[in-house]
Amino acid sequence: MSLEWILYLSTCLVTAGTVAWAHRDGRRSRVRILGPLGLVLGGVLVSGAVAWSWQGGRAAARVAESTLATKLPRQGPHLGYVSSDQCAACHPGPHQSWHDSFHRRMTQRVEPETVLGDFENREFKVDGHPIRLERRGREYWVEMVDPDWTHDQARARAGWVGYRLQDAGQAPRVWKRIGLATGSHNFQTYWVPSRHGNLQFALPLAWLVEERRWIPRKDTFIRDPHAPSPNQIWNLNCIQCHVTGGVPGRDPRSGLLDSRVADFGISCEACHGPGEAHVQANRSPLRRYLRQLRWAAPDPTIVNPSRLPPRASTQVCGQCHGMKFVHGFEGYLESGFAFRPGGEMEPATPLLRHPRFGDPQGIPTEILGNKEFLSNIFWPDGMIRVTGREYSGLRESACHLKGGMTCLSCHSMHNAPPDDQLRRDRPGDQSCLQCHPAIGADIAAHTHHAPHSSGSRCVSCHMPHATYGLLKAVRNHYIDSPSARSTLETGRPNACNLCHLDRTLEWTARHLESWTRRQAPAMPDEHRSVSLAALLMARGDVAQRALLAANLGDPDARAVSGEATLVPHLVELLDDPYPAVREIAARSLRSFPAFREVPSEPMGEESSRLRFRSRIEALWKPVPPGPRAAAQLLAPDGRLDHQRHGELLRRRDHRIMDLIE
């Protein structure tokens, strides 16, 4: 009997009993029996229906959970990986410190404990298509254009056999239950399953953690602002670095992707290697005890990156934090990356290096000869320009090549706060001064800045915020010294001008010449008359504008350069063609004390952008600028000199860039 019939009969009995109880005629005795009996029977049936419904709901939830599980990448021991759960009993302290890190949360199953975004009946439009988000108990759902249809249309446009191009108006819409989330520090993105295999397609929205709002996912990257959202596949991209023991996989019968992982997120075995042999060997309590003795040799069944030689140690981090090339795609598809901690990374997964640093092994010549592709990864002199690829910078640095510096010289997974993983036992400049003690003895003589100022921090000059990613500027891990000549030749902002935002490149060149005795290069007129920051924000390419917009939000740089003189340039960047630049400019403006309470608005929507700009302009009180007003393109009243600024805008570098984070 169906639930509807049970409820119908229950209602009839309750109603009949109530009516009979109320109808008092001569057959009073039978009424007294029939009335209560009807109520009791009705109550029993209603209770049974409710219980049946509750049990059925639980069963349906179990079915739904089981169905979702078949659509997600399989998780479990394989290839010698045993999962981080096996580590906690013997290593509770390190396990807990890792558990508190953002590495662990890089990929997670979607559930209320892991989701940061607001799914409470939210509606948006991306690429002209509506997207509806819902939370259903512990489940998260989205109504959207069928991503399988979008995927097939992309193949049709690429000329794949068997795929037919259709009109966008024919796009079918589906409800999808969201299964995976990526990220939890800067922003969080989500993935929906395909009908085919366990493919995971990107949700076209991303949740900004700091701003606590949604934006189109494509707007978190520097990409062609007119291009539609890419239909990214988690199994071929994120699985490389955002899980442990990831294998894209392929079902031999259907040919569909059948991915599996040892752990979602970056867990113990990502850094220490597969732990199966280690777990088996240490089942003996006696062996575990003897390994704790001071004279005991390191356990050969597991890798400790701190005990590896510098090159091998940095490659443990470099397997994810490097610009790798997938060598032998079919082999990678079937088995994942061959690299294991303690081994050599580059034979199987060579580092994509700029030709300036030699002839990279294993990289196809068509890639090395593609200047447009390389320009989206490297500055013209070969320096990496995107974040998340810190090993690519450190790999070319003298501190690593000659001094033996590794990632662990500054960072620690188990002895550091999660935000930046900087070692607690080497605060401030101690990581650098352990190798340069003479500089530490008289820091001002080396830096030409006050000893306790930001200008005397080692990283301020030698690792400036000159790489881009995650809607912010990040420290460059190619460790070098400020150079006006390099900026002139490559366009990469130097440390001096990223702090002294009101100064020209010629000013920097003169100071560096007096300090280093190296002759300053000849400067074009514009570098003698316009501050580098103002120049690049007006006529620079999108990567330069993004870096400057982020650095204008740095409190130390604002203190040095004067906050009031920076506001006009950030307000202008609110109209940049690239949504990412607009988001960064808005974030920098909100970091100013005067604008801290201005509500966050999505910079991809014109109405929101205009509303945000009008609020900023209403609160902004221009002040007469100082003697460097002309260099900052400011008029005497403190506002932008639109004539001079417009001349530079007409010379802006408008080339489309696609920075590969």
N, C-alpha and C positions, 0 to 999 in steps of 0.2 A: 504494500500500500504506500502511495506517495505521501510526502509531507503535506501537500496541499489537501488531500482527502482526510488525513488525520485531523488537521486543524478545522476543516469544514464540519466533520462529524462532532468534534468536541464542542464547537460553537453551537451546533444544533441542540445537543443534549443540555448544555448549560442554559440555553434560552428556553427550551421546553420545560425544564425543571423550574425555572424562575417564574414562568407564566403560570404553570400549574399551581405553584405555591401561592401565587397571588390570587388565583381564581377559586374563591371559597364558595363551593356549593354544598349540596347535601352530602356528597361523598368525601367528607372532611378527613376521614381516616386514611383513605387511599392517597389523598393529596399530600397528607403529612409524610407519607412514605415516599411517594414518587418525587416530590420536590427535592428533599435532601439527597435521595438516591441519584437524581439527575445531576445535581451539583457535584456530588462526589465522583460519579463516573466521568463527568466532564473535566473535573480537576485532574483526575488521574490521567486521562488522555492528553490534556494540555501539557501536564508535567512530562508525560512520556514523549510528546512531540518536541518539547523544548530540549529534553535530554538527548533525544535522537538528533535534533538539529545541531546541538552543541558537539555531540560526538561526530556527526557528519562533517561539521565545520572543521574539527580537528583533523579528521581523516583527509578532508580536502586540502587543508594546509600542509599535511604531510605529503600528499601527492604533489602539490605545487612546489614544495621544497625539493622533493625528489626530482621533479621535472627540471627545475633550475639547475640542480647539481649535475645533471647529465649534459647541460649546456655550458658549464664552466670548465676551464682547464682542470685536468685531474691533478689532485694534490696527494703526495705520498712518497714513501721511500723509493728511490730508483738510482741507478748509476753510482751506487755507493753512498748516496745521501740518505740520512736517517731523520732529518728535521731537527729543529732547535729544541723541541720538547725533550729530546734525549740528553740535552746538555745541562738542564736546570738542576738536577739532583746533585751532581758533583761540582758544579760551578755556579752556585746561586748568586754570588755577587756580580760576576761578569754578565751572567744571563740577565739580571735585573737591570744593569746599566744599559745593556743593549736593548732590552724591552722598552726602556724609557726613550729611546732615540727615534728620530724621524726615519732612520733607515728601516726599522721594523715596519713602519706604517706606509712604506712606499707603495705597496699594493695590498689591499685588504678586501675580504668579502664584505658586501654591503649589508649592514644591519644597523640598528639604532646606535650601537656603541661606536661605530666607525664613521658614520655619515656626518659631515659638517654642514652640508647645504640645506636650505629651507625648501622642503618638498610639499608644504601645506597648500595644495591647490593653487599652484603658481602657473601663469601663462606668459609666454614670450613669443617673439617672432625672430627667426634666424633665416637669412636668405629668402625672406618672403613667405616662409612656411611657419604656421603656428606650431608651438611645442607646449604641451601641457604636462605638468608634474603633479604627482599625487603620492601621498603616503597612505598605505592601507595596513594599519596595525604595525607590524614589524617589517612590512614590505614596502619597496619604493618602485613606483611605476612611472612610465612616460608614454604619452601619445605623440607620435611623430611620423614623418614620412618613413615608410618601410626602408631600413638601411640596406636590406638585401636588394631591393629594387634600385636604390641609389648606386650600390656596388655594381650591379649588372649594367646599369646605364653608363657608368664610367668605362666598363669593358667594351661596351658597344661603341662609345666614342673613340676608343683606342683601336677599334677595328678587329676585336676578337671575333672569331668564327662562332656562330651560334647565338649571338646576342643582338637583339634588335633595338634600335633607338626609338624611344617613345617621347611623346609630348609631355612636358613637365606637368601639365594639367591632369594627366592620367596617373600621377604618382599616388599609389595606394597608401593609406594611413593605417598604422597598427598600434596596439598597446604592447609595450615591452616591459618586462620586469628587469630592473637593473641589478646586476650581479656583482660587479667589481668596482672598486674605487682606487684611484691612483693619487698619491700625494696627501699631505695634511699640514704642511708648513706654510707655503705661500699660497697655493690654490689647490683645489681638489677637482679632479675630473672623474667621469663615470663611464661605464661600458655596458652595452646591451648585447645579448646573445643573438647570433644568427640562426637561421633555420638549418644551416649546413654545418655539420661538425660542431666544434666548440669555438668557432670564430667569435671574437668580441669586437663590436663596432663602437667608436667613440660617440658619446652623447655630445651634440653640438653646443653644449653649454659648459661653463666652468664656474666654480664657486670661489670667489676671492675671499681668503680667510680673514685678512686684516679689515677689508671694507665690509665684509658680511653681505655680499650681494652677488647675483649672477651676471655674467657677461657672456657673449658668444665666445666659444672656445677658440675660434680662429683669431679673435682679437687679443689673445694673450701672447701671440707670436708676431714677429716682424715678417710679414708675408704680403704678397700683392693684395692691397686693400680691396680690389675689385673682384678677386677670385672667390668662388663659393667655398663653403666649409669642406675641407678634405675628409673623405670617408676613411679615416685611419683605422687600421687593424691592429689590435693589441698584440696578437700572436706573432706578428712579424716585426714589431718595433719595440714595444715596451718590455716584452719578455726577455730581451737581451740583457737588461740591467735592473729591472724593477722587481725581480723575483730571484730566488736561489734555485739553481739546478734547472733552469728553464729550457725546454726542448719544444720547438714549434710542432714537430711531429706530423705524421700523415698516416691516415688509415689506409692500409694496403689494399683493402677491398674497394672502398669508395673513392679513394684519392683525396678525401677532404682532410682539412687540418684536424689533428687530434693531439692537442698540446697537453703537456704535463709539467708540473713543477714539484720540487721537493718542499719548498716553502713559498707562500706568498710573502712579499717583502724581502728585504736584504737581511738574511739571518746569519747565524754563526758560521755555517759551512761556506758561505760566500767568501769569507776571509780566511778561514782555517782549513778549508778543503773538505771533501766528503768524509764523514765521521764513522762510517761503518766499521772499519778496521780498529779505530780508536775505541769505540764502544765495546766491541768484542774483546779486545785485549784487556780492557779495564773492568771487566766483570769480576775479576779477582780482587777481593779487598786487600790482600797482601800486596799485590802489585800497585794498587792505588796508594797504599801507605808508603811503600818504598819510594815512589815517585815524589813524595813530599819532602824527602830528606834533602838537605842542602847540597850534598855531594852527588846527587843523582843526575845522570845525563838527561838532556831534553828527550821527551817522549817522541820516538820516531814515527809513531802512528798518526800524528796530527801536526799541522803547520802552525807555527807562531810567527806572524809577520815581523815582530820586533826582533827576532833572532835571525832573520834572513839578511843576505847582503843587500846593499842599497838598491841595486837595479831590480832584484827579485821582490824586495819589499814594496817598492813603489808600484810595481806591476800588479800587485794585489788590489790596490786602489784603481790603478790605470785600466783594469779590465772593464770598468764602467766609466771612470772619469777620464777617458781618453777618446780621441776621434778615431775609432777603429774602422777597419774595412773588413767586410765579411768575405773571407777567402773560401771559395768552393761552396756556393749557396746550397747545393743539393745536400752536401754533407752536413752543413749547419741545420738545414731543415729537418734532417733525420735524427741528429744527435746533439744539436746545440753547439755551443762553443767548446772547443777541445781544451782550452786553457784551464788549469787548476792551480790554486795558490802554491807557490814554491817552484813552479815550472817557468818556462819561457813563453811569454805571451805572443810575441810578434810573428813567429813562424806560421801559426795557424790563424791568428787574427792580427795582421800587421797594422801598425799605427799609421794613420793617414797624415803624412808630414809634408810640409811645403817643400818644393824642389830646392829652395835656398839651402836647406840643411842636408843636402846630399840626395842620392838616388834611392828613394824608398823601395824596399823589396816587396814584391808581391802586389803592388798597386798597378792596375792597368794603365797603360799610357793614355788612353782616352780620358781618364779622370785627371791625370796630371796635366794634360794639355787643355783642359776645360777651364779657362780663366774665369768665366762667370761663376762656375760652381765653386772654384777655390776662393773667389772673393767673398763668398757667403760664409766661409769658414775662417779664413786668414786675412790679416792685414797685409798690405803689399810686401812687407818685409818678412812675412812668414809667421808672425806672431798670431796665436790663436785669438779669435775675437769673440767667441761665445763661451758662456759659462757651462759648468758641468763637465768640462774637458781640461781640468786642472793639470792632469798628468801630461797632456800635450804641451803645456807651457813649461812645467818643471823639467820635463825630459830634455829640453834644449838649454837649460840654465846651467851656468858654471857651478853654482852652489851644489847642484846634483851631480854633474858630470865630473867635477874635480874635488868637490868638498864632501861628497857622500851624503848630502842632505836627502832625506826621504819625507814622505807625507807624515810619518810618525815623529819627525823632529818637532812638529808644531801641533799635530792633531792626535786625538786618542778616542777610541770608541768607548773605553771603559773608565776613563779618568778625565771627563770633560762634560760641560753642560751640553744638552742636545742641540742648542741653537746653531752653534758653529763648530762644535767638537774640538775647540782649542784646549790644549792640555792645561789642567789646573796647576801642575807643578812647574810651569814655565810661563808665568804671567808677563804681560807687557812685552818687552823686547827680549826676554831671556832666551827665546828660541834662537834668535839671531846672534845675541851676544855670547852664547856659549862657544861660537866659532870666531867671534870678533871681539875679544875682551878689550883690546886696546882702544877701540872706538867707544866702548862703554865707559872707559876711564875719564873721557872728556867728550861727552856726547855733543855739546854745543860747537866744539871745534870742527866736528865732522859735518854736522847738519846745518850750521849757520842759523839756527833757530834757538829760541829759549829752551832750556833742557826739558821742561815738563809740558811743552806745547805739543799740539798734534804734528807740527812740522818736524819734531825731533823723534817721532815714531818711525822705526825702521820701515814698516809696511807702508807708511804714507808716501814715502819717496820711491821705494823699490818695488812695491806691489800695489800700485794705485787701482782705483775702481775703473778699469779700462776694458773689461769684458762685459758683454751684455747677456742677459737671460732672465727669465722669470719676472719680467716687468721691472727689472732693476739693474743697477750697475754692480758688478762683483769684482773682487780683487783679481788682478792679473797674476797668474802664478808663473809667468816667465819673469824671473827676478833680474832686473837690470836697473840702470840709473837714468834719471831724467835726461832727455836729450831734445833740444829744440830742433836740431837737424833732422832727427827721426820724425818728429811731428811734421816738419816742412815737407819731407819726402813721402810720408805714408798717410798723413792725415789723422794718425792716432793721437789723441790728446795725451799730453805728458802730465806727470804728477804735479808739477808746479802750477800749470794753468787749470788743473782740475780743482785746486784749492783756491788759488788767486784768480777767481773767475772774472775779476775786473781788469786784469792785466793783459797786455799784448804778448805775442810770442817773441817779439823783439826784446821786450823787458826781460823775459825769461832767459833769452840767449845771452844778454849782457851779464846777468848775474852768474849764470853757469860758467861763462868765460872767465870771470874774475875769480871764481872759486876753484875751477879745475885747470885753468891755464890752457884750455883748448879753444882754438879760434872759433868765434861764432860765425855761422853762415850768413851770407848776404840775404837780407829780408826784402820781400816785395812790399810795396807801399801799404797794402791793406793790413799786413802783419805789424806794421809800425804805428798804424792809426786806429785799429779796431781790436778790442780784446778778443782773444781766441774763442772764448765762450760765445760771445755775441756773434762772431763771424760764423762759427760752425752751426749755431742754432738757426741762422738765417739762410746760409747758402750751402750747408753741409748735406751729406747724404743722410738717409734715415737712421743708419747705425750711429753716426756721429750725433745726430739730434737726440736720439734716445739716451745715449750716454750722458750728454750734457744735461738733459732734463732730469735725470736721476741724480747727478752730482749737485744740481742746484738745491736739492732737498737735504744735502748733508749739513748738519748744524755747524760743524767746524768751518766748512767753506763759506757758509752764510755769515758767520761771525767775522771772518777775514774780509769778505768782499762787500758786506753791507746788504741787509735783506731788502731794503726798499728798492735797490737798483736791479734786483733780480726778478721782481714780480712782473714787470711788463713783458719780459721775454717768456716766462712761463705761461702768462695769459695768452700770448700769441700762439704758443704751441698747443693750446686747447683746440685750435682749428687745423692742426696738422693732418695731412691726408691719411696717415696711418693711425688706426685706433690705439695701437700699443703706445705710441708716443703721447697721444692725448691722455691715456690712462696714467702714464708715468708723470706727466706734467701736473695733472690733477692731484696725484698722490704727493708730489713735492710741495704743491701749494698748501695742502692740508697739514703739512708738517710745520708750517709757519705758525707761530703762536696766534697771530691775528685771525687766522682762518681755520683754526683747529675744530671749531664747532660747526663749520659748514657741512651740511649733509653730503654724503658720498652719492654721486650720480653716475650712471653708466655713460661713458664718453662716446659710445658708438651711436647713440641716438641724438639727433640734432636738437630736439626740444630739451632733453636733459642737459646737453652740453651748454646750450644758451642759458638755461636756468642757473647752472653752476657758475658760468662766467659772470652773469649779472650779479650774483651774490658776492663773488670775489671783488668785483669792481666797486660794489656798494660799500664794502668794508675797507677797501684799500685807500689809504691816505698818502698820496704822493708827497715826497719831500724834495726840496731842491738838492740835486746830486752834488757831489764834491768835484774836485778838479779833474777827475777821470770821466766825466759825463760824456764827453765826445767819444771816447774810446768804447763806451758802453752803449752807444747809439741812443743816448737820452737827450731830450730837449731840456731847456732850463727849468721847466716846471716839474721835472722828474718823470714825465711820461715819455713814451717811445718817440723818437724822431722818425716819423713814418716815411719821410722822403729818403733818408739815407738807408733805413731798413728796407724800404721797397726796392732800392737799387740792388741790394744784395739778394733779396728774394727772387728777383728776375734772373739771377745767375744760379739759383738753387740746383743741386744735383738731384734730378727727379728719377734716376734709374730705379727700376723695381728690384728690390732685394728680398731674399728669402733666407734669413739667418737660420742655420741648422743647429738648434740647441740640442 
